[in-house]
């Protein structure tokens, strides 16, 4: 039966190469929602679970459709050969231009989830905290790639304004005062012209360091006390978190000439307001040179 269908395939027309009735070039054609396992990329302290991929190429005006199976096969091929999770999108984007000989542009997005092992700050209880990561890769025929890689983590924001009000009310001359705290979500990313050189672990370090404090799934009382104290002595607006994040990225990657810009997005799930506080934006690496940031 299988041989019969192979023979039928040989005799049938490849309708993708037919001329379309409306001669329009389409900039983005491909697949989305392609789920892949990532456990092979796990390390000692980081577990990668799975990701979803969106992969597209452009189709010329004289071609009815792309060879869709080539895209799926390319993803499977890269997954089996890639050595680092950070290079998946970049490798797929390059592979797509090779197998779709009619394409001039490829775009790939990878959205994944991972877990990081950490220990509570005082008693050392092991916790497993989740994070998200994403990769965006754009490859053009005979041109360099552009790659973006980023992570999203959850931590704590503690309000400086509330702390100042409490210090005034309590006539507190010390550097510590109670304030409202809440979970906050921070995303950081770097844009690279050419091959991606940044590592997810580096991005995680920058994201966590920008917050008032971290969150943990398991805490004993001593850990809880330490975490509250350290957070309210490190109060930060979303603006402060944003500036700390992009400055941390600059400090980490300023010597990598391929890194052209950095990004941060902060969302604080305000505990005493009925809305969230946000701050976000891309910043060109060269902008930091004017600020004399070290």
Order of alpha helices (4+ residues) and beta strands (2+ residues): alpha-beta-beta-alpha-alpha-beta-beta-beta-alpha-beta-alpha-beta-alpha-alpha-beta-beta
